[in-house]
């Protein structure tokens, strides 16, 4: 009787059997979920990086301009030339300065958003931080080109406030000055800070929100001054957010080539050298070798940021 009843029950369909299999074998379910992104990451992303690395060990025929697929370290030897080292140093210096400026500007805003803003005010601040990211990168860049031009709004404001002498003194400074703000290192720096500031504010805000308010109250109850509370309690606990934001600001500045090309003088940065060598000169092997420089620099930077707990705030 029981056998006849079992035969009369409907057999589970393919979807049901597959569902039961994935439910009972969680490792198989994890493999099914991770296989597509891992395949994409391994083939497309890492594959292109390995191809890039391979090209860095090739040479270029000076007569035909064709890539010679023979192993050579000539490209890496050229990286040690003074002109190329100067480009690397300039790029790293700009990335560090932009990161420090974004931290100094972003921390107070992020702290206010996390500790004091609420409701509509907090939503408005979020919109204010995110709003620049909703428009085109190039639109924002060329808007700053117009603002920083000799005939732009900043120069007009300096004339009407009788501060032209201050602007001229700033542009006369060696290494950072130029004929106008739109053709100077200081102008490049300002635009970099504007572009990447939201990427610093949001991680810091997330890190500050995770600081228990009782820690700050306890610090005050124990007699610590506001400055002591900030440097001994708030800043160390917010450091993972600062490190996480610095990953974005540092890496984005180090690899960008559009901003220095539109805003700035004739000095070159890493991104510009790679672009010119690959797109203009057609020297793909040297461009590949030079592009490994920011990869190595950012790799070291990520290692340092990980030691500071940056990934805990992502």
Helices and strands as residue ranges (DSSP letters): H 2-8, H 14-24, H 26-40, I 41-45, H 46-56, E 59-60, E 67-68, H 74-78, H 82-115, H 119-131, G 132-134, H 137-148, H 153-160, H 164-171, G 181-183, H 185-209, H 213-221, H 226-229, I 230-234, H 235-255, H 258-262, H 270-275, I 276-280, H 284-307, G 310-313
